Amino acid sequence: MAWVGDTVYDPNAEREGVITDVKDGVYVLRPVHTWAGTWTAPVNAELEITLSREERIRRRREER
């Protein structure tokens, strides 16, 4: 199950985003490379994790 910090593909919106919050059973997503503009998806949406938060953190540590 996707959660805050995960990068996901939202097939309903036909775009990739980062989950920034979960409010009352709804994911709040933002575009991957900016904080401008958000959209929502129900928690039971068919979001596909493309990069987990844990993996992104691991990659950043390896780059140092």
mmCIF file of the N, C-alpha and C atoms, coordinates in Angstrom:
data_MODEL
# 
_entry.id   MODEL 
# 
loop_
_atom_site.group_PDB 
_atom_site.id 
_atom_site.type_symbol 
_atom_site.label_atom_id 
_atom_site.label_alt_id 
_atom_site.label_comp_id 
_atom_site.label_asym_id 
_atom_site.label_entity_id 
_atom_site.label_seq_id 
_atom_site.pdbx_PDB_ins_code 
_atom_site.Cartn_x 
_atom_site.Cartn_y 
_atom_site.Cartn_z 
_atom_site.occupancy 
_atom_site.B_iso_or_equiv 
_atom_site.pdbx_formal_charge 
_atom_site.auth_seq_id 
_atom_site.auth_comp_id 
_atom_site.auth_asym_id 
_atom_site.auth_atom_id 
_atom_site.pdbx_PDB_model_num 
ATOM 1   N N  . MET A 1 1  ? 0.838   -1.187 0.000   1.00 0.00 ? 1  MET A N  1 
ATOM 2   C CA . MET A 1 1  ? 0.000   0.000  0.000   1.00 0.00 ? 1  MET A CA 1 
ATOM 3   C C  . MET A 1 1  ? 0.882   1.250  0.000   1.00 0.00 ? 1  MET A C  1 
ATOM 4   N N  . ALA A 1 2  ? 0.572   2.163  -0.858  1.00 0.00 ? 2  ALA A N  1 
ATOM 5   C CA . ALA A 1 2  ? 1.318   3.420  -0.962  1.00 0.00 ? 2  ALA A CA 1 
ATOM 6   C C  . ALA A 1 2  ? 1.087   4.269  0.287   1.00 0.00 ? 2  ALA A C  1 
ATOM 7   N N  . TRP A 1 3  ? 2.101   5.100  0.607   1.00 0.00 ? 3  TRP A N  1 
ATOM 8   C CA . TRP A 1 3  ? 1.974   5.975  1.763   1.00 0.00 ? 3  TRP A CA 1 
ATOM 9   C C  . TRP A 1 3  ? 2.763   7.261  1.542   1.00 0.00 ? 3  TRP A C  1 
ATOM 10  N N  . VAL A 1 4  ? 2.678   8.177  2.487   1.00 0.00 ? 4  VAL A N  1 
ATOM 11  C CA . VAL A 1 4  ? 3.318   9.486  2.399   1.00 0.00 ? 4  VAL A CA 1 
ATOM 12  C C  . VAL A 1 4  ? 4.809   9.322  2.076   1.00 0.00 ? 4  VAL A C  1 
ATOM 13  N N  . GLY A 1 5  ? 5.261   10.086 1.088   1.00 0.00 ? 5  GLY A N  1 
ATOM 14  C CA . GLY A 1 5  ? 6.652   10.055 0.678   1.00 0.00 ? 5  GLY A CA 1 
ATOM 15  C C  . GLY A 1 5  ? 6.914   9.164  -0.515  1.00 0.00 ? 5  GLY A C  1 
ATOM 16  N N  . ASP A 1 6  ? 5.985   8.273  -0.840  1.00 0.00 ? 6  ASP A N  1 
ATOM 17  C CA . ASP A 1 6  ? 6.157   7.394  -1.994  1.00 0.00 ? 6  ASP A CA 1 
ATOM 18  C C  . ASP A 1 6  ? 5.861   8.156  -3.286  1.00 0.00 ? 6  ASP A C  1 
ATOM 19  N N  . THR A 1 7  ? 6.626   7.858  -4.330  1.00 0.00 ? 7  THR A N  1 
ATOM 20  C CA . THR A 1 7  ? 6.341   8.353  -5.669  1.00 0.00 ? 7  THR A CA 1 
ATOM 21  C C  . THR A 1 7  ? 5.470   7.296  -6.334  1.00 0.00 ? 7  THR A C  1 
ATOM 22  N N  . VAL A 1 8  ? 4.346   7.732  -6.898  1.00 0.00 ? 8  VAL A N  1 
ATOM 23  C CA . VAL A 1 8  ? 3.381   6.793  -7.462  1.00 0.00 ? 8  VAL A CA 1 
ATOM 24  C C  . VAL A 1 8  ? 2.905   7.255  -8.832  1.00 0.00 ? 8  VAL A C  1 
ATOM 25  N N  . TYR A 1 9  ? 2.410   6.298  -9.598  1.00 0.00 ? 9  TYR A N  1 
ATOM 26  C CA . TYR A 1 9  ? 1.726   6.625  -10.845 1.00 0.00 ? 9  TYR A CA 1 
ATOM 27  C C  . TYR A 1 9  ? 0.240   6.508  -10.572 1.00 0.00 ? 9  TYR A C  1 
ATOM 28  N N  . ASP A 1 10 ? -0.499  7.568  -10.866 1.00 0.00 ? 10 ASP A N  1 
ATOM 29  C CA . ASP A 1 10 ? -1.944  7.609  -10.682 1.00 0.00 ? 10 ASP A CA 1 
ATOM 30  C C  . ASP A 1 10 ? -2.596  7.418  -12.043 1.00 0.00 ? 10 ASP A C  1 
ATOM 31  N N  . PRO A 1 11 ? -3.130  6.233  -12.327 1.00 0.00 ? 11 PRO A N  1 
ATOM 32  C CA . PRO A 1 11 ? -3.711  5.991  -13.644 1.00 0.00 ? 11 PRO A CA 1 
ATOM 33  C C  . PRO A 1 11 ? -4.950  6.832  -13.924 1.00 0.00 ? 11 PRO A C  1 
ATOM 34  N N  . ASN A 1 12 ? -5.678  7.228  -12.900 1.00 0.00 ? 12 ASN A N  1 
ATOM 35  C CA . ASN A 1 12 ? -6.859  8.068  -13.121 1.00 0.00 ? 12 ASN A CA 1 
ATOM 36  C C  . ASN A 1 12 ? -6.471  9.466  -13.569 1.00 0.00 ? 12 ASN A C  1 
ATOM 37  N N  . ALA A 1 13 ? -5.397  10.009 -13.006 1.00 0.00 ? 13 ALA A N  1 
ATOM 38  C CA . ALA A 1 13 ? -4.913  11.341 -13.392 1.00 0.00 ? 13 ALA A CA 1 
ATOM 39  C C  . ALA A 1 13 ? -3.935  11.246 -14.562 1.00 0.00 ? 13 ALA A C  1 
ATOM 40  N N  . GLU A 1 14 ? -3.490  10.031 -14.864 1.00 0.00 ? 14 GLU A N  1 
ATOM 41  C CA . GLU A 1 14 ? -2.523  9.777  -15.930 1.00 0.00 ? 14 GLU A CA 1 
ATOM 42  C C  . GLU A 1 14 ? -1.231  10.557 -15.739 1.00 0.00 ? 14 GLU A C  1 
ATOM 43  N N  . ARG A 1 15 ? -0.727  10.556 -14.478 1.00 0.00 ? 15 ARG A N  1 
ATOM 44  C CA . ARG A 1 15 ? 0.539   11.220 -14.183 1.00 0.00 ? 15 ARG A CA 1 
ATOM 45  C C  . ARG A 1 15 ? 1.153   10.680 -12.902 1.00 0.00 ? 15 ARG A C  1 
ATOM 46  N N  . GLU A 1 16 ? 2.426   11.005 -12.744 1.00 0.00 ? 16 GLU A N  1 
ATOM 47  C CA . GLU A 1 16 ? 3.186   10.563 -11.593 1.00 0.00 ? 16 GLU A CA 1 
ATOM 48  C C  . GLU A 1 16 ? 3.222   11.673 -10.552 1.00 0.00 ? 16 GLU A C  1 
ATOM 49  N N  . GLY A 1 17 ? 3.225   11.295 -9.290  1.00 0.00 ? 17 GLY A N  1 
ATOM 50  C CA . GLY A 1 17 ? 3.284   12.273 -8.226  1.00 0.00 ? 17 GLY A CA 1 
ATOM 51  C C  . GLY A 1 17 ? 3.820   11.681 -6.949  1.00 0.00 ? 17 GLY A C  1 
ATOM 52  N N  . VAL A 1 18 ? 4.015   12.544 -5.960  1.00 0.00 ? 18 VAL A N  1 
ATOM 53  C CA . VAL A 1 18 ? 4.487   12.149 -4.639  1.00 0.00 ? 18 VAL A CA 1 
ATOM 54  C C  . VAL A 1 18 ? 3.334   12.344 -3.660  1.00 0.00 ? 18 VAL A C  1 
ATOM 55  N N  . ILE A 1 19 ? 3.096   11.350 -2.843  1.00 0.00 ? 19 ILE A N  1 
ATOM 56  C CA . ILE A 1 19 ? 2.064   11.478 -1.819  1.00 0.00 ? 19 ILE A CA 1 
ATOM 57  C C  . ILE A 1 19 ? 2.599   12.372 -0.711  1.00 0.00 ? 19 ILE A C  1 
ATOM 58  N N  . THR A 1 20 ? 1.905   13.476 -0.452  1.00 0.00 ? 20 THR A N  1 
ATOM 59  C CA . THR A 1 20 ? 2.369   14.424 0.559   1.00 0.00 ? 20 THR A CA 1 
ATOM 60  C C  . THR A 1 20 ? 1.567   14.353 1.854   1.00 0.00 ? 20 THR A C  1 
ATOM 61  N N  . ASP A 1 21 ? 0.360   13.795 1.784   1.00 0.00 ? 21 ASP A N  1 
ATOM 62  C CA . ASP A 1 21 ? -0.499  13.760 2.969   1.00 0.00 ? 21 ASP A CA 1 
ATOM 63  C C  . ASP A 1 21 ? -1.626  12.779 2.734   1.00 0.00 ? 21 ASP A C  1 
ATOM 64  N N  . VAL A 1 22 ? -2.257  12.363 3.815   1.00 0.00 ? 22 VAL A N  1 
ATOM 65  C CA . VAL A 1 22 ? -3.475  11.554 3.747   1.00 0.00 ? 22 VAL A CA 1 
ATOM 66  C C  . VAL A 1 22 ? -4.472  12.208 4.685   1.00 0.00 ? 22 VAL A C  1 
ATOM 67  N N  . LYS A 1 23 ? -5.605  12.627 4.137   1.00 0.00 ? 23 LYS A N  1 
ATOM 68  C CA . LYS A 1 23 ? -6.621  13.318 4.921   1.00 0.00 ? 23 LYS A CA 1 
ATOM 69  C C  . LYS A 1 23 ? -7.972  12.653 4.704   1.00 0.00 ? 23 LYS A C  1 
ATOM 70  N N  . ASP A 1 24 ? -8.572  12.175 5.774   1.00 0.00 ? 24 ASP A N  1 
ATOM 71  C CA . ASP A 1 24 ? -9.916  11.602 5.720   1.00 0.00 ? 24 ASP A CA 1 
ATOM 72  C C  . ASP A 1 24 ? -10.067 10.574 4.599   1.00 0.00 ? 24 ASP A C  1 
ATOM 73  N N  . GLY A 1 25 ? -9.087  9.677  4.471   1.00 0.00 ? 25 GLY A N  1 
ATOM 74  C CA . GLY A 1 25 ? -9.173  8.612  3.486   1.00 0.00 ? 25 GLY A CA 1 
ATOM 75  C C  . GLY A 1 25 ? -8.870  9.030  2.063   1.00 0.00 ? 25 GLY A C  1 
ATOM 76  N N  . VAL A 1 26 ? -8.192  10.169 1.901   1.00 0.00 ? 26 VAL A N  1 
ATOM 77  C CA . VAL A 1 26 ? -7.847  10.667 0.569   1.00 0.00 ? 26 VAL A CA 1 
ATOM 78  C C  . VAL A 1 26 ? -6.359  11.004 0.540   1.00 0.00 ? 26 VAL A C  1 
ATOM 79  N N  . TYR A 1 27 ? -5.648  10.504 -0.493  1.00 0.00 ? 27 TYR A N  1 
ATOM 80  C CA . TYR A 1 27 ? -4.252  10.870 -0.691  1.00 0.00 ? 27 TYR A CA 1 
ATOM 81  C C  . TYR A 1 27 ? -4.188  12.264 -1.305  1.00 0.00 ? 27 TYR A C  1 
ATOM 82  N N  . VAL A 1 28 ? -3.231  13.065 -0.856  1.00 0.00 ? 28 VAL A N  1 
ATOM 83  C CA . VAL A 1 28 ? -2.929  14.345 -1.486  1.00 0.00 ? 28 VAL A CA 1 
ATOM 84  C C  . VAL A 1 28 ? -1.600  14.154 -2.201  1.00 0.00 ? 28 VAL A C  1 
ATOM 85  N N  . LEU A 1 29 ? -1.590  14.403 -3.512  1.00 0.00 ? 29 LEU A N  1 
ATOM 86  C CA . LEU A 1 29 ? -0.386  14.200 -4.324  1.00 0.00 ? 29 LEU A CA 1 
ATOM 87  C C  . LEU A 1 29 ? 0.063   15.512 -4.939  1.00 0.00 ? 29 LEU A C  1 
ATOM 88  N N  . ARG A 1 30 ? 1.367   15.598 -5.213  1.00 0.00 ? 30 ARG A N  1 
ATOM 89  C CA . ARG A 1 30 ? 1.934   16.749 -5.914  1.00 0.00 ? 30 ARG A CA 1 
ATOM 90  C C  . ARG A 1 30 ? 2.780   16.222 -7.061  1.00 0.00 ? 30 ARG A C  1 
ATOM 91  N N  . PRO A 1 31 ? 3.041   17.045 -8.062  1.00 0.00 ? 31 PRO A N  1 
ATOM 92  C CA . PRO A 1 31 ? 3.934   16.617 -9.141  1.00 0.00 ? 31 PRO A CA 1 
ATOM 93  C C  . PRO A 1 31 ? 5.314   16.258 -8.578  1.00 0.00 ? 31 PRO A C  1 
ATOM 94  N N  . VAL A 1 32 ? 6.040   15.410 -9.264  1.00 0.00 ? 32 VAL A N  1 
ATOM 95  C CA . VAL A 1 32 ? 7.322   14.900 -8.775  1.00 0.00 ? 32 VAL A CA 1 
ATOM 96  C C  . VAL A 1 32 ? 8.361   15.987 -8.562  1.00 0.00 ? 32 VAL A C  1 
ATOM 97  N N  . HIS A 1 33 ? 8.501   16.916 -9.470  1.00 0.00 ? 33 HIS A N  1 
ATOM 98  C CA . HIS A 1 33 ? 9.608   17.869 -9.400  1.00 0.00 ? 33 HIS A CA 1 
ATOM 99  C C  . HIS A 1 33 ? 9.214   19.281 -8.986  1.00 0.00 ? 33 HIS A C  1 
ATOM 100 N N  . THR A 1 34 ? 8.050   19.448 -8.397  1.00 0.00 ? 34 THR A N  1 
ATOM 101 C CA . THR A 1 34 ? 7.628   20.773 -7.951  1.00 0.00 ? 34 THR A CA 1 
ATOM 102 C C  . THR A 1 34 ? 6.590   20.624 -6.839  1.00 0.00 ? 34 THR A C  1 
ATOM 103 N N  . TRP A 1 35 ? 6.438   21.689 -6.074  1.00 0.00 ? 35 TRP A N  1 
ATOM 104 C CA . TRP A 1 35 ? 5.388   21.706 -5.055  1.00 0.00 ? 35 TRP A CA 1 
ATOM 105 C C  . TRP A 1 35 ? 4.139   22.407 -5.579  1.00 0.00 ? 35 TRP A C  1 
ATOM 106 N N  . ALA A 1 36 ? 4.210   22.941 -6.775  1.00 0.00 ? 36 ALA A N  1 
ATOM 107 C CA . ALA A 1 36 ? 3.081   23.693 -7.337  1.00 0.00 ? 36 ALA A CA 1 
ATOM 108 C C  . ALA A 1 36 ? 1.998   22.734 -7.826  1.00 0.00 ? 36 ALA A C  1 
ATOM 109 N N  . GLY A 1 37 ? 0.805   22.953 -7.373  1.00 0.00 ? 37 GLY A N  1 
ATOM 110 C CA . GLY A 1 37 ? -0.329  22.171 -7.844  1.00 0.00 ? 37 GLY A CA 1 
ATOM 111 C C  . GLY A 1 37 ? -0.409  20.808 -7.189  1.00 0.00 ? 37 GLY A C  1 
ATOM 112 N N  . THR A 1 38 ? -1.569  20.477 -6.678  1.00 0.00 ? 38 THR A N  1 
ATOM 113 C CA . THR A 1 38 ? -1.792  19.163 -6.083  1.00 0.00 ? 38 THR A CA 1 
ATOM 114 C C  . THR A 1 38 ? -3.078  18.575 -6.640  1.00 0.00 ? 38 THR A C  1 
ATOM 115 N N  . TRP A 1 39 ? -3.240  17.294 -6.426  1.00 0.00 ? 39 TRP A N  1 
ATOM 116 C CA . TRP A 1 39 ? -4.503  16.639 -6.752  1.00 0.00 ? 39 TRP A CA 1 
ATOM 117 C C  . TRP A 1 39 ? -4.741  15.549 -5.718  1.00 0.00 ? 39 TRP A C  1 
ATOM 118 N N  . THR A 1 40 ? -5.901  14.968 -5.722  1.00 0.00 ? 40 THR A N  1 
ATOM 119 C CA . THR A 1 40 ? -6.241  13.962 -4.726  1.00 0.00 ? 40 THR A CA 1 
ATOM 120 C C  . THR A 1 40 ? -6.642  12.658 -5.397  1.00 0.00 ? 40 THR A C  1 
ATOM 121 N N  . ALA A 1 41 ? -6.510  11.598 -4.620  1.00 0.00 ? 41 ALA A N  1 
ATOM 122 C CA . ALA A 1 41 ? -6.936  10.274 -5.053  1.00 0.00 ? 41 ALA A CA 1 
ATOM 123 C C  . ALA A 1 41 ? -7.432  9.533  -3.820  1.00 0.00 ? 41 ALA A C  1 
ATOM 124 N N  . PRO A 1 42 ? -8.508  8.763  -3.951  1.00 0.00 ? 42 PRO A N  1 
ATOM 125 C CA . PRO A 1 42 ? -8.971  7.996  -2.791  1.00 0.00 ? 42 PRO A CA 1 
ATOM 126 C C  . PRO A 1 42 ? -7.918  6.969  -2.379  1.00 0.00 ? 42 PRO A C  1 
ATOM 127 N N  . VAL A 1 43 ? -7.863  6.679  -1.084  1.00 0.00 ? 43 VAL A N  1 
ATOM 128 C CA . VAL A 1 43 ? -6.877  5.738  -0.567  1.00 0.00 ? 43 VAL A CA 1 
ATOM 129 C C  . VAL A 1 43 ? -6.982  4.383  -1.265  1.00 0.00 ? 43 VAL A C  1 
ATOM 130 N N  . ASN A 1 44 ? -8.157  3.996  -1.709  1.00 0.00 ? 44 ASN A N  1 
ATOM 131 C CA . ASN A 1 44 ? -8.310  2.704  -2.376  1.00 0.00 ? 44 ASN A CA 1 
ATOM 132 C C  . ASN A 1 44 ? -8.023  2.791  -3.883  1.00 0.00 ? 44 ASN A C  1 
ATOM 133 N N  . ALA A 1 45 ? -7.461  3.918  -4.340  1.00 0.00 ? 45 ALA A N  1 
ATOM 134 C CA . ALA A 1 45 ? -7.120  4.080  -5.754  1.00 0.00 ? 45 ALA A CA 1 
ATOM 135 C C  . ALA A 1 45 ? -6.037  3.081  -6.147  1.00 0.00 ? 45 ALA A C  1 
ATOM 136 N N  . GLU A 1 46 ? -5.954  2.793  -7.416  1.00 0.00 ? 46 GLU A N  1 
ATOM 137 C CA . GLU A 1 46 ? -4.977  1.845  -7.943  1.00 0.00 ? 46 GLU A CA 1 
ATOM 138 C C  . GLU A 1 46 ? -3.646  2.545  -8.211  1.00 0.00 ? 46 GLU A C  1 
ATOM 139 N N  . LEU A 1 47 ? -3.056  3.142  -7.184  1.00 0.00 ? 47 LEU A N  1 
ATOM 140 C CA . LEU A 1 47 ? -1.780  3.836  -7.333  1.00 0.00 ? 47 LEU A CA 1 
ATOM 141 C C  . LEU A 1 47 ? -0.655  2.811  -7.408  1.00 0.00 ? 47 LEU A C  1 
ATOM 142 N N  . GLU A 1 48 ? 0.250   3.007  -8.352  1.00 0.00 ? 48 GLU A N  1 
ATOM 143 C CA . GLU A 1 48 ? 1.384   2.106  -8.532  1.00 0.00 ? 48 GLU A CA 1 
ATOM 144 C C  . GLU A 1 48 ? 2.635   2.793  -7.999  1.00 0.00 ? 48 GLU A C  1 
ATOM 145 N N  . ILE A 1 49 ? 3.266   2.196  -6.996  1.00 0.00 ? 49 ILE A N  1 
ATOM 146 C CA . ILE A 1 49 ? 4.486   2.778  -6.430  1.00 0.00 ? 49 ILE A CA 1 
ATOM 147 C C  . ILE A 1 49 ? 5.600   2.660  -7.455  1.00 0.00 ? 49 ILE A C  1 
ATOM 148 N N  . THR A 1 50 ? 6.171   3.801  -7.840  1.00 0.00 ? 50 THR A N  1 
ATOM 149 C CA . THR A 1 50 ? 7.285   3.797  -8.783  1.00 0.00 ? 50 THR A CA 1 
ATOM 150 C C  . THR A 1 50 ? 8.619   3.976  -8.066  1.00 0.00 ? 50 THR A C  1 
ATOM 151 N N  . LEU A 1 51 ? 8.595   4.603  -6.892  1.00 0.00 ? 51 LEU A N  1 
ATOM 152 C CA . LEU A 1 51 ? 9.790   4.755  -6.067  1.00 0.00 ? 51 LEU A CA 1 
ATOM 153 C C  . LEU A 1 51 ? 9.330   4.968  -4.625  1.00 0.00 ? 51 LEU A C  1 
ATOM 154 N N  . SER A 1 52 ? 9.663   4.024  -3.764  1.00 0.00 ? 52 SER A N  1 
ATOM 155 C CA . SER A 1 52 ? 9.250   4.165  -2.369  1.00 0.00 ? 52 SER A CA 1 
ATOM 156 C C  . SER A 1 52 ? 10.087  5.233  -1.673  1.00 0.00 ? 52 SER A C  1 
ATOM 157 N N  . ARG A 1 53 ? 9.552   5.760  -0.617  1.00 0.00 ? 53 ARG A N  1 
ATOM 158 C CA . ARG A 1 53 ? 10.266  6.762  0.179   1.00 0.00 ? 53 ARG A CA 1 
ATOM 159 C C  . ARG A 1 53 ? 11.588  6.186  0.667   1.00 0.00 ? 53 ARG A C  1 
ATOM 160 N N  . GLU A 1 54 ? 11.568  4.952  1.135   1.00 0.00 ? 54 GLU A N  1 
ATOM 161 C CA . GLU A 1 54 ? 12.772  4.305  1.650   1.00 0.00 ? 54 GLU A CA 1 
ATOM 162 C C  . GLU A 1 54 ? 13.848  4.193  0.569   1.00 0.00 ? 54 GLU A C  1 
ATOM 163 N N  . GLU A 1 55 ? 13.459  3.816  -0.640  1.00 0.00 ? 55 GLU A N  1 
ATOM 164 C CA . GLU A 1 55 ? 14.410  3.682  -1.737  1.00 0.00 ? 55 GLU A CA 1 
ATOM 165 C C  . GLU A 1 55 ? 14.999  5.036  -2.122  1.00 0.00 ? 55 GLU A C  1 
ATOM 166 N N  . ARG A 1 56 ? 14.167  6.084  -2.151  1.00 0.00 ? 56 ARG A N  1 
ATOM 167 C CA . ARG A 1 56 ? 14.663  7.416  -2.486  1.00 0.00 ? 56 ARG A CA 1 
ATOM 168 C C  . ARG A 1 56 ? 15.698  7.883  -1.455  1.00 0.00 ? 56 ARG A C  1 
ATOM 169 N N  . ILE A 1 57 ? 15.433  7.634  -0.174  1.00 0.00 ? 57 ILE A N  1 
ATOM 170 C CA . ILE A 1 57 ? 16.373  8.009  0.884   1.00 0.00 ? 57 ILE A CA 1 
ATOM 171 C C  . ILE A 1 57 ? 17.667  7.223  0.738   1.00 0.00 ? 57 ILE A C  1 
ATOM 172 N N  . ARG A 1 58 ? 17.580  5.935  0.445   1.00 0.00 ? 58 ARG A N  1 
ATOM 173 C CA . ARG A 1 58 ? 18.776  5.104  0.274   1.00 0.00 ? 58 ARG A CA 1 
ATOM 174 C C  . ARG A 1 58 ? 19.633  5.621  -0.877  1.00 0.00 ? 58 ARG A C  1 
ATOM 175 N N  . ARG A 1 59 ? 18.996  5.964  -1.987  1.00 0.00 ? 59 ARG A N  1 
ATOM 176 C CA . ARG A 1 59 ? 19.739  6.473  -3.153  1.00 0.00 ? 59 ARG A CA 1 
ATOM 177 C C  . ARG A 1 59 ? 20.450  7.781  -2.835  1.00 0.00 ? 59 ARG A C  1 
ATOM 178 N N  . ARG A 1 60 ? 19.788  8.669  -2.088  1.00 0.00 ? 60 ARG A N  1 
ATOM 179 C CA . ARG A 1 60 ? 20.411  9.940  -1.724  1.00 0.00 ? 60 ARG A CA 1 
ATOM 180 C C  . ARG A 1 60 ? 21.650  9.709  -0.872  1.00 0.00 ? 60 ARG A C  1 
ATOM 181 N N  . ARG A 1 61 ? 21.564  8.771  0.062   1.00 0.00 ? 61 ARG A N  1 
ATOM 182 C CA . ARG A 1 61 ? 22.710  8.469  0.934   1.00 0.00 ? 61 ARG A CA 1 
ATOM 183 C C  . ARG A 1 61 ? 23.871  7.928  0.125   1.00 0.00 ? 61 ARG A C  1 
ATOM 184 N N  . GLU A 1 62 ? 23.587  7.112  -0.875  1.00 0.00 ? 62 GLU A N  1 
ATOM 185 C CA . GLU A 1 62 ? 24.637  6.533  -1.714  1.00 0.00 ? 62 GLU A CA 1 
ATOM 186 C C  . GLU A 1 62 ? 25.312  7.583  -2.596  1.00 0.00 ? 62 GLU A C  1 
ATOM 187 N N  . GLU A 1 63 ? 24.596  8.661  -2.929  1.00 0.00 ? 63 GLU A N  1 
ATOM 188 C CA . GLU A 1 63 ? 25.145  9.720  -3.784  1.00 0.00 ? 63 GLU A CA 1 
ATOM 189 C C  . GLU A 1 63 ? 26.154  10.589 -3.046  1.00 0.00 ? 63 GLU A C  1 
ATOM 190 N N  . ARG A 1 64 ? 26.095  10.577 -1.752  1.00 0.00 ? 64 ARG A N  1 
ATOM 191 C CA . ARG A 1 64 ? 26.983  11.455 -0.948  1.00 0.00 ? 64 ARG A CA 1 
ATOM 192 C C  . ARG A 1 64 ? 28.391  10.997 -0.958  1.00 0.00 ? 64 ARG A C  1 
# 
